[in-house]
Amino acid sequence: MTAKIKPSKGAPYARILGVGGYRPTRVVPNEEILKHIDSSDEWIRSRSGIATRHWAGPDETVAAMSVEAGGKAIADAGLTPEQIGAVIVSTVSHLKQTPAVATEIAHLLGTGKPAAFDISAGCAGFGYGLTLAKGMITDGTAEHVLVIGVERLSDLTDLEDRATAFLFGDGAGAVVVGPSKEPAIGPTVWGSEGDKSDTITQTLPWDVYREQDAADVRYPALRQEGQAVFRWAVYEMAKVAQQALDEAGISADELDAFIPHQANMRIIDSMIKTLKLPEHVTVARDVETTGNTSAASIPLAMERLLATGQAKSGDTALVIGFGAGLVYAATVVTLP
């Protein structure tokens, strides 16, 4: 007799129930960046749209920022930490190889003994985490999942690199995903293009420090081929965003908000034109004051839109993340 495995019993659908964000106290204007590179405030703004960014202090660790953002998201969802069944953390800037920082965050939040793990998907990391959380909810392996995007990219910024010194910021954004009686997170359009993996990368692998005297090796930093990444994001990611709309059965006219990865204002503007978004669609432009926070950028931008009243609960939003890998993830969600 062949044994039969009992099927999973999860919720029919999943939705975002709450959102929270944390931005470090220190605000760094372009003028401070200009102490290290030959450029101008006008050039930085025209190329990226960035005026300021937040950089974390010694006590604002990846875990500490995540706890702040995660606690706010749990409260916003009307839940207690004990109701969280899984914690997913997307980051590329937790510099301790193991254990996963998600386990520390889960403990500090007082969540009990949830499943907890880190993922590394660069600036698409939030979309990857959201997709995993949705699967957990509908599969029944967790009733509520905390998804956190968090970065301390200032630790990986080369202040003397004119191409990237002004781009990166620090922060944490989080959402709680839970059960829903109706579809509220659409199908995810995601993928990778590994043939372009060298367009955004860390300058040196960590094992260089084993092979050479650390005093002779410059600390690793993030590097990118700006023009190649810009072209890819503008032309290819607009197609991915449109596919996400199509998969969700939503037209551009039916959107209330567009929350793209906050990489560059010019990329955002180009995507708006390519997608032919109507004027009534609210567009997240958090990059101006927060910089590029990689995995944290979408939930941080989402939190700000809701907090400022630019978007409201129940609105339909297109979200898309894209970055190092190169990887991408796009979906349509109902805002909490």
NORJO-V764751 format. One record per backbone hydrogen bond with DSSP energy under -0.5 kcal/mol. CO is the residue of the C=O (numbers start at 0). NH is the residue of the N-H. Records with the same first field share a line. If there is no record, write none. Layout:
# NORJO-V764751
CO: NH + NH
This chain:
# NORJO-V764751
2: 4
12: 179
13: 183
14: 16 + 177
17: 175
19: 173
21: 171
25: 27 + 54
26: 28
27: 52
28: 31 + 32
29: 33
31: 34
32: 35 + 36
36: 38
39: 43
40: 44
41: 45
42: 46
43: 47 + 48 + 49
44: 48
47: 264
50: 29
52: 27
53: 169
54: 25
56: 59
58: 60
60: 64
61: 65
62: 66
63: 67
64: 68
65: 69
66: 70
67: 71
68: 72
69: 73
70: 74
71: 75
72: 76
73: 78
74: 77
79: 82
80: 83
82: 84
84: 114
85: 145
86: 116
87: 89 + 147
88: 90 + 118
89: 149
92: 94
94: 96
99: 102 + 103
100: 104
101: 105
102: 106
103: 107
104: 108
105: 109 + 110
106: 109
110: 112
114: 86
116: 88
118: 90 + 120
120: 123
121: 124
123: 127
124: 128
125: 129
126: 130
127: 131
128: 132
129: 133
130: 134
131: 135
132: 136
133: 137
134: 138
135: 139 + 140 + 141
136: 10
137: 9
142: 178
143: 84 + 85
144: 146 + 176
145: 87 + 147
146: 174
147: 89
148: 172
150: 170
151: 154
152: 155
153: 156
155: 221
156: 158
157: 160
159: 161
160: 163 + 164
163: 166 + 167
166: 291
168: 152
170: 150
171: 21
172: 148
173: 19
174: 146 + 176
175: 16 + 17
176: 144
177: 14
179: 12
183: 333
187: 189
188: 329
190: 327
192: 195
193: 196
195: 198
196: 199
198: 224
200: 222
204: 207
205: 208
206: 209 + 210
207: 211
212: 215
213: 216
220: 202
222: 200
223: 225
224: 228
225: 229
226: 230
227: 231
228: 232
229: 233
230: 234
231: 235 + 236
232: 236
234: 238
235: 239
236: 240
237: 241
238: 242
239: 243
240: 244
241: 245
242: 246
243: 247
244: 248 + 249
245: 248
250: 253
251: 254
255: 281
256: 317
257: 259 + 283
258: 319
260: 262
263: 267
264: 268
265: 269
266: 270
267: 271
268: 272
269: 273
270: 274
271: 275 + 276
272: 275
277: 280
281: 257
284: 287
285: 288 + 289
286: 290
287: 50 + 51
289: 53
290: 292
291: 168
292: 295
293: 296
295: 299
296: 300
297: 301
298: 302
299: 303
300: 304
301: 305
302: 306
303: 307
304: 309 + 310
305: 308
311: 314
314: 316 + 334
315: 255 + 256
316: 318 + 332
317: 258
318: 330
319: 260
320: 328
322: 325 + 326
325: 192
326: 322
327: 190
328: 320
329: 188
330: 318
331: 185
332: 316 + 334
333: 15
334: 313
